[in-house]
């Protein structure tokens, strides 16, 4: 592992220096007073609608409300993001936990005001065209306001929504936080490694370390399976109950609506991935054979890949210690390489990366109490971002860093847009991050010798197989959990059974008998109350980014402007409309299959290269 003293923690001073700072207290005060203003505007509208509707100038009122809400929305997003990120790197800090509750309570009121706004909007929906004519500068709100009207079909009464929001703080949100706290504080007593460090060993070049850490990981999860199962069982039960009262036919419908995606498009995407499964099983077996022949696995099973070998590096004698793929990177080297690669696509993207590193936007140090994985969090105030990752010096960490910076670059392209547009769906959010990954990976492939190329192709294919095959597995699992949870309580044995079935249906013969039936306890996405089926947007982003990269290869540097403009429009239109604007019909399976073709070629190249090494 790289020297932790040289791996940065972020600087948050340009947002808030602390939760006790005057600036933070003022932001909370401004948030509260801003909501008072919104409440006053809503009250006046409701009184006029009830008592003197003929005197209600709805277009002028709506303009005033949207302008007032712009400030409140920016404060709400910033305060919630700040509350989460400081907690995520110090999950046992009581002050941070209490602060989350404080912000949640304020946000609850904002949600209640939003419900009142929707009722006013619904009552005056027939006058929206008058609004756009009188104030044409608000025409870009058309999609969002229509979406808001559609959401009113899935609301309980104001009193019920208020109660549901209050109960969620000690219900679903509490179960989610318990899961985070348990995972982030698990530790192996024999080695002293945290759970996240054990997970990182999946990338180790030592086969015995990979297997040993995998077994320790399973043991830790099994020891805590009752708590994990209780979290997941109750979360999914809560979701089903609320969805029923909000008139959603099933959880997937709600997720599609949140993703601004049609069922037809999702069917085309899932269908294309399912048709590609033989390709991915061929890749898994190709890697398994290679590891067996080169002493790179501790598995005794000769057929299929062991789960703990999914991320195993393919070790080759032709690689030197200075290989870009096999060496341990310092954080400074990672910084310079990403800036170089971003700059190769566009000067604007390169300058953005320089700014992010120079202003210390990144918390990369691995430490106890910090959540695993990585994320980007965006802040409307100051239009800036912060990135959390766990950097250990592997090339995979470079890819992760490029991915999260891609998210932040996406947000930077939306500067000047209303804060209401910053809530773009996960489907489109994953496009920019995946595109950034692709820039880095394709550059590495172009610079590699054949020996190195085997490793970088494997790295790319293992990452894409996670986004397609493992995401499909998660989709199958979550779907089956909801189907069974409707009929009763689920325990750890049930979740393990459903995970086994999902892995068999997706990975199939690509894996041997050493699988991971406790993956349901690992993935934090299952425990989110905000969005079920958090998985398929990643597959969408992966294949959409592949299509965009193909455009870039054809058009060259001129595409950078088109790309930035595309990202800037992700907040106020559906996925289908945005992709149509880019020249793609995503409702057809052929589009998604064309994206997979890029990886089918990589599998063929890898097969030929490995054959030459036998």
ZAMARGU-4260 file (C-alpha; in steps of 0.2 Angstrom, whole numbers, plus 5000, padded with zeros to 4 digits):
<rodrens>
0) 5000/5000/5000 | 5006/5018/4997 | 5012/5029/5011 | 4995/5035/5019 | 5004/5051/5024
5) 5005/5056/5006 | 4988/5052/5002 | 4976/5067/5004 | 4961/5070/5014 | 4949/5083/5007
10) 4948/5102/5012 | 4930/5107/5015 | 4934/5125/5020 | 4927/5132/5004 | 4910/5124/5008
15) 4910/5125/5027 | 4925/5123/5039 | 4914/5114/5051 | 4897/5111/5057 | 4900/5124/5071
20) 4906/5137/5059 | 4897/5154/5057 | 4895/5150/5039 | 4887/5134/5042 | 4875/5141/5055
25) 4870/5155/5043 | 4867/5142/5029 | 4855/5133/5040 | 4846/5149/5045 | 4845/5154/5027
30) 4838/5137/5023 | 4824/5139/5036 | 4820/5157/5032 | 4819/5152/5013 | 4807/5139/5017
35) 4796/5152/5027 | 4796/5162/5011 | 4790/5147/5001 | 4777/5143/5014 | 4771/5161/5013
40) 4770/5160/4994 | 4761/5144/4994 | 4748/5150/5007 | 4744/5166/4997 | 4741/5155/4981
45) 4730/5142/4991 | 4720/5156/4998 | 4717/5164/4981 | 4713/5148/4973 | 4700/5144/4986
50) 4692/5162/4988 | 4696/5172/4973 | 4703/5161/4959 | 4699/5174/4946 | 4712/5186/4954
55) 4726/5173/4954 | 4739/5178/4942 | 4747/5160/4941 | 4761/5164/4928 | 4768/5178/4939
60) 4766/5168/4955 | 4775/5153/4947 | 4789/5164/4941 | 4791/5171/4959 | 4790/5154/4967
65) 4803/5146/4955 | 4815/5160/4958 | 4813/5159/4977 | 4814/5140/4977 | 4831/5141/4967
70) 4840/5148/4982 | 4831/5135/4994 | 4835/5121/4983 | 4854/5125/4982 | 4855/5126/5001
75) 4845/5110/5003 | 4857/5100/4991 | 4872/5108/4999 | 4868/5105/5017 | 4863/5087/5014
80) 4878/5083/5004 | 4890/5091/5017 | 4881/5082/5031 | 4883/5065/5022 | 4902/5067/5017
85) 4908/5072/5034 | 4899/5057/5041 | 4905/5045/5028 | 4923/5047/5033 | 4920/5046/5052
90) 4904/5035/5054 | 4906/5034/5073 | 4906/5053/5076 | 4890/5056/5086 | 4890/5075/5082
95) 4890/5070/5063 | 4876/5058/5066 | 4866/5071/5075 | 4869/5083/5062 | 4862/5071/5049
100) 4846/5070/5059 | 4845/5089/5060 | 4847/5092/5042 | 4835/5077/5038 | 4822/5086/5049
105) 4824/5102/5039 | 4823/5093/5023 | 4807/5085/5028 | 4799/5101/5029 | 4805/5106/5012
110) 4798/5090/5005 | 4781/5094/5013 | 4782/5112/5005 | 4785/5103/4989 | 4769/5093/4991
115) 4760/5109/4993 | 4768/5116/4977 | 4763/5101/4968 | 4745/5103/4973 | 4745/5121/4967
120) 4753/5116/4951 | 4741/5103/4948 | 4726/5115/4951 | 4733/5126/4938 | 4741/5114/4925
125) 4730/5121/4912 | 4738/5138/4913 | 4756/5132/4911 | 4756/5137/4892 | 4751/5155/4897
130) 4766/5154/4909 | 4778/5149/4895 | 4772/5162/4884 | 4773/5176/4897 | 4790/5171/4903
135) 4799/5161/4889 | 4815/5161/4899 | 4807/5147/4909 | 4803/5136/4894 | 4817/5124/4899
140) 4807/5120/4915 | 4794/5112/4904 | 4800/5094/4906 | 4803/5096/4925 | 4786/5103/4928
145) 4777/5090/4918 | 4787/5077/4928 | 4781/5085/4944 | 4763/5084/4938 | 4766/5065/4934
150) 4773/5063/4952 | 4757/5069/4960 | 4748/5053/4954 | 4759/5044/4966 | 4757/5054/4982
155) 4748/5050/4998 | 4738/5064/5007 | 4749/5078/5014 | 4747/5071/5032 | 4752/5053/5026
160) 4767/5059/5017 | 4772/5070/5032 | 4770/5055/5044 | 4780/5043/5031 | 4794/5056/5031
165) 4795/5057/5049 | 4795/5038/5052 | 4808/5035/5039 | 4821/5044/5049 | 4819/5030/5062
170) 4814/5017/5049 | 4823/5015/5033 | 4836/5028/5035 | 4841/5021/5052 | 4842/5003/5045
175) 4853/5010/5031 | 4865/5019/5043 | 4866/5004/5054 | 4872/4994/5039 | 4885/5007/5035
180) 4891/5007/5053 | 4892/4988/5054 | 4902/4987/5037 | 4914/5001/5040 | 4919/4995/5058
185) 4921/4976/5054 | 4938/4970/5057 | 4948/4954/5056 | 4955/4950/5073 | 4969/4939/5066
190) 4976/4951/5053 | 4970/4968/5060 | 4963/4972/5043 | 4947/4982/5041 | 4933/4975/5031
195) 4937/4987/5017 | 4955/4982/5017 | 4950/4963/5016 | 4939/4968/5001 | 4953/4977/4993
200) 4964/4961/4994 | 4953/4955/4979 | 4965/4964/4968 | 4981/4957/4976 | 4993/4948/4965
205) 4995/4935/4978 | 4982/4921/4976 | 4983/4915/4994 | 4980/4932/5000 | 4965/4934/4989
210) 4957/4918/4995 | 4961/4920/5013 | 4954/4938/5013 | 4938/4931/5004 | 4936/4918/5017
215) 4938/4931/5031 | 4926/4942/5023 | 4913/4928/5022 | 4916/4924/5040 | 4914/4942/5046
220) 4898/4944/5036 | 4891/4927/5042 | 4894/4932/5060 | 4883/4948/5057 | 4871/4940/5046
225) 4856/4942/5058 | 4859/4961/5059 | 4862/4963/5040 | 4846/4952/5036 | 4836/4963/5048
230) 4841/4979/5039 | 4837/4972/5022 | 4821/4964/5026 | 4814/4979/5035 | 4820/4991/5021
235) 4812/4981/5007 | 4796/4979/5018 | 4795/4998/5021 | 4797/5001/5002 | 4783/4989/4997
240) 4771/4997/5010 | 4775/5014/5004 | 4774/5010/4986 | 4757/5001/4988 | 4750/5017/4996
245) 4758/5028/4983 | 4749/5017/4969 | 4765/5010/4961 | 4762/4993/4953 | 4780/4988/4958
250) 4796/4995/4964 | 4803/4994/4947 | 4790/5006/4940 | 4796/5019/4953 | 4814/5017/4948
255) 4810/5019/4930 | 4801/5035/4933 | 4816/5041/4944 | 4828/5036/4930 | 4818/5045/4917
260) 4818/5029/4907 | 4804/5019/4898 | 4801/5001/4901 | 4804/4998/4883 | 4821/5005/4884
265) 4825/4994/4900 | 4819/4979/4891 | 4830/4982/4876 | 4845/4985/4888 | 4842/4969/4899
270) 4839/4959/4883 | 4855/4964/4875 | 4865/4960/4891 | 4857/4943/4893 | 4861/4939/4875
275) 4879/4944/4878 | 4881/4932/4893 | 4890/4918/4883 | 4903/4931/4878 | 4906/4935/4896
280) 4906/4917/4902 | 4919/4914/4888 | 4930/4928/4896 | 4928/4921/4914 | 4934/4904/4908
285) 4948/4911/4898 | 4954/4920/4913 | 4952/4905/4924 | 4962/4894/4912 | 4976/4907/4911
290) 4977/4908/4930 | 4977/4889/4932 | 4991/4887/4919 | 5002/4902/4926 | 4999/4897/4945
295) 4989/4912/4948 | 4975/4904/4958 | 4972/4896/4974 | 4957/4887/4968 | 4957/4868/4965
300) 4942/4869/4954 | 4948/4867/4936 | 4932/4874/4928 | 4926/4892/4929 | 4933/4906/4939
305) 4933/4907/4958 | 4923/4922/4965 | 4939/4929/4973 | 4948/4928/4957 | 4936/4940/4947
310) 4948/4954/4950 | 4964/4944/4950 | 4978/4953/4940 | 4985/4942/4926 | 5003/4940/4931
315) 5016/4939/4917 | 5035/4937/4918 | 5037/4950/4904 | 5030/4964/4916 | 5043/4974/4925
320) 5041/4983/4942 | 5040/4999/4932 | 5025/4993/4922 | 5011/5006/4923 | 5000/4991/4927
325) 5009/4982/4940 | 5018/4995/4949 | 5011/5003/4965 | 5006/5021/4960 | 5009/5036/4971
330) 4994/5048/4973 | 5004/5061/4964 | 5008/5050/4949 | 4989/5046/4948 | 4985/5064/4948
335) 4997/5068/4934 | 4992/5054/4923 | 4973/5058/4925 | 4976/5077/4921 | 4986/5071/4906
340) 4972/5060/4900 | 4958/5072/4903 | 4968/5085/4893 | 4971/5074/4879 | 4952/5074/4876
345) 4949/5093/4879 | 4959/5107/4887 | 4943/5111/4897 | 4942/5094/4905 | 4961/5094/4909
350) 4959/5111/4917 | 4945/5105/4928 | 4955/5090/4934 | 4969/5102/4939 | 4957/5112/4949
355) 4950/5097/4958 | 4967/5091/4963 | 4975/5108/4967 | 4960/5113/4978 | 4960/5097/4988
360) 4943/5091/4983 | 4948/5072/4986 | 4948/5061/5001 | 4958/5046/4996 | 4966/5039/5012
365) 4960/5022/5018 | 4956/5022/5037 | 4945/5015/5050 | 4927/5022/5051 | 4927/5027/5033
370) 4914/5019/5021 | 4921/5008/5007 | 4920/5011/4989 | 4920/5028/4981 | 4908/5042/4977
375) 4907/5060/4970 | 4896/5073/4979 | 4891/5089/4971 | 4888/5106/4980 | 4876/5119/4972
380) 4884/5133/4983 | 4900/5138/4974 | 4897/5125/4961 | 4910/5113/4967 | 4912/5094/4971
385) 4920/5082/4983 | 4926/5065/4979 | 4928/5051/4992 | 4939/5036/4987 | 4950/5023/4995
390) 4967/5024/4986 | 4979/5010/4988 | 4990/5013/4973 | 4983/5000/4961 | 4979/5004/4943
395) 4961/5000/4947 | 4962/5015/4959 | 4967/5026/4945 | 4952/5020/4935 | 4941/5023/4950
400) 4948/5041/4953 | 4945/5045/4934 | 4927/5038/4936 | 4923/5049/4951 | 4931/5065/4943
405) 4921/5061/4928 | 4905/5063/4938 | 4912/5080/4945 | 4916/5086/4927 | 4898/5082/4922
410) 4892/5093/4936 | 4904/5107/4931 | 4897/5107/4913 | 4880/5112/4921 | 4887/5128/4929
415) 4874/5142/4926 | 4859/5130/4926 | 4845/5131/4939 | 4848/5121/4954 | 4832/5111/4950
420) 4841/5104/4935 | 4855/5096/4946 | 4845/5081/4950 | 4848/5072/4934 | 4845/5053/4934
425) 4858/5039/4938 | 4856/5033/4920 | 4864/5049/4913 | 4875/5052/4928 | 4885/5036/4925
430) 4888/5041/4907 | 4901/5055/4910 | 4911/5044/4923 | 4911/5029/4912 | 4917/5040/4897
435) 4931/5046/4908 | 4936/5028/4912 | 4936/5024/4894 | 4948/5038/4890 | 4961/5032/4902
440) 4959/5013/4898 | 4960/5016/4879 | 4976/5026/4881 | 4984/5013/4891 | 4979/5000/4878
445) 4987/5010/4865 | 5004/5012/4875 | 5005/4994/4880 | 5017/4980/4873 | 5008/4963/4870
450) 5012/4957/4888 | 5005/4973/4896 | 4990/4973/4884 | 4985/4956/4891 | 4983/4965/4908
455) 4975/4980/4903 | 4962/4971/4892 | 4959/4960/4907 | 4957/4975/4918 | 4944/4983/4906
460) 4934/4967/4903 | 4934/4963/4922 | 4927/4980/4925 | 4914/4980/4911 | 4909/4962/4916
465) 4905/4969/4933 | 4894/4983/4926 | 4885/4971/4914 | 4885/4953/4922 | 4886/4958/4940
470) 4874/4972/4938 | 4862/4960/4929 | 4865/4948/4944 | 4860/4962/4956 | 4845/4966/4946
475) 4839/4948/4946 | 4842/4947/4965 | 4833/4963/4970 | 4818/4958/4959 | 4817/4941/4967
480) 4819/4949/4985 | 4804/4961/4981 | 4793/4946/4974 | 4796/4935/4990 | 4796/4950/5002
485) 4778/4953/4997 | 4773/4936/5004 | 4782/4937/5021 | 4798/4941/5031 | 4815/4936/5024
490) 4830/4930/5034 | 4849/4928/5030 | 4846/4910/5023 | 4833/4917/5011 | 4844/4931/5005
495) 4859/4919/5003 | 4847/4907/4993 | 4841/4921/4981 | 4859/4927/4979 | 4865/4910/4974
500) 4851/4909/4961 | 4855/4926/4954 | 4873/4922/4952 | 4869/4906/4943 | 4857/4914/4931
505) 4870/4928/4927 | 4887/4921/4929 | 4882/4903/4926 | 4897/4892/4920 | 4908/4907/4921
510) 4911/4904/4940 | 4916/4888/4948 | 4909/4882/4965 | 4918/4895/4975 | 4905/4909/4975
515) 4899/4923/4986 | 4882/4920/4993 | 4883/4935/5005 | 4885/4948/4992 | 4868/4955/4997
520) 4876/4960/5014 | 4890/4970/5005 | 4882/4981/4992 | 4876/4997/5000 | 4865/5000/4985
525) 4852/4987/4992 | 4850/4997/5008 | 4846/5014/5000 | 4828/5021/5004 | 4830/5033/4990
530) 4830/5022/4975 | 4828/5003/4972 | 4836/4995/4958 | 4851/5006/4959 | 4860/4994/4947
535) 4854/4995/4929 | 4859/5014/4927 | 4877/5008/4928 | 4874/4996/4913 | 4865/5010/4904
540) 4880/5022/4907 | 4893/5009/4902 | 4885/5006/4885 | 4880/5024/4881 | 4897/5029/4885
545) 4904/5016/4873 | 4893/5024/4859 | 4899/5041/4864 | 4917/5036/4863 | 4915/5028/4846
550) 4908/5046/4840 | 4924/5054/4848 | 4935/5042/4838 | 4926/5047/4822 | 4925/5066/4825
555) 4941/5069/4835 | 4943/5085/4846 | 4928/5093/4839 | 4917/5081/4849 | 4923/5088/4865
560) 4911/5103/4863 | 4896/5092/4858 | 4900/5081/4873 | 4900/5095/4886 | 4884/5102/4879
565) 4876/5085/4880 | 4881/5084/4899 | 4874/5101/4902 | 4857/5095/4896 | 4855/5080/4906
570) 4844/5089/4920 | 4829/5093/4910 | 4824/5079/4898 | 4821/5061/4897 | 4835/5048/4893
575) 4826/5044/4877 | 4825/5062/4871 | 4843/5066/4876 | 4850/5051/4867 | 4840/5055/4852
580) 4848/5072/4852 | 4865/5063/4852 | 4859/5052/4837 | 4854/5036/4846 | 4838/5026/4848
585) 4840/5018/4864 | 4823/5009/4864 | 4830/4996/4851 | 4841/4982/4857 | 4853/4984/4842
590) 4859/5000/4850 | 4865/4992/4866 | 4872/4977/4856 | 4882/4989/4846 | 4890/4995/4863
595) 4894/4977/4868 | 4903/4974/4851 | 4918/4985/4857 | 4920/4972/4871 | 4917/4957/4860
600) 4932/4963/4850 | 4943/4965/4866 | 4939/4947/4871 | 4944/4941/4854 | 4961/4950/4855
605) 4964/4944/4873 | 4961/4926/4867 | 4974/4928/4853 | 4986/4936/4865 | 4984/4923/4878
610) 4986/4909/4865 | 5003/4916/4860 | 5009/4916/4878 | 5004/4897/4880
</rodrens>
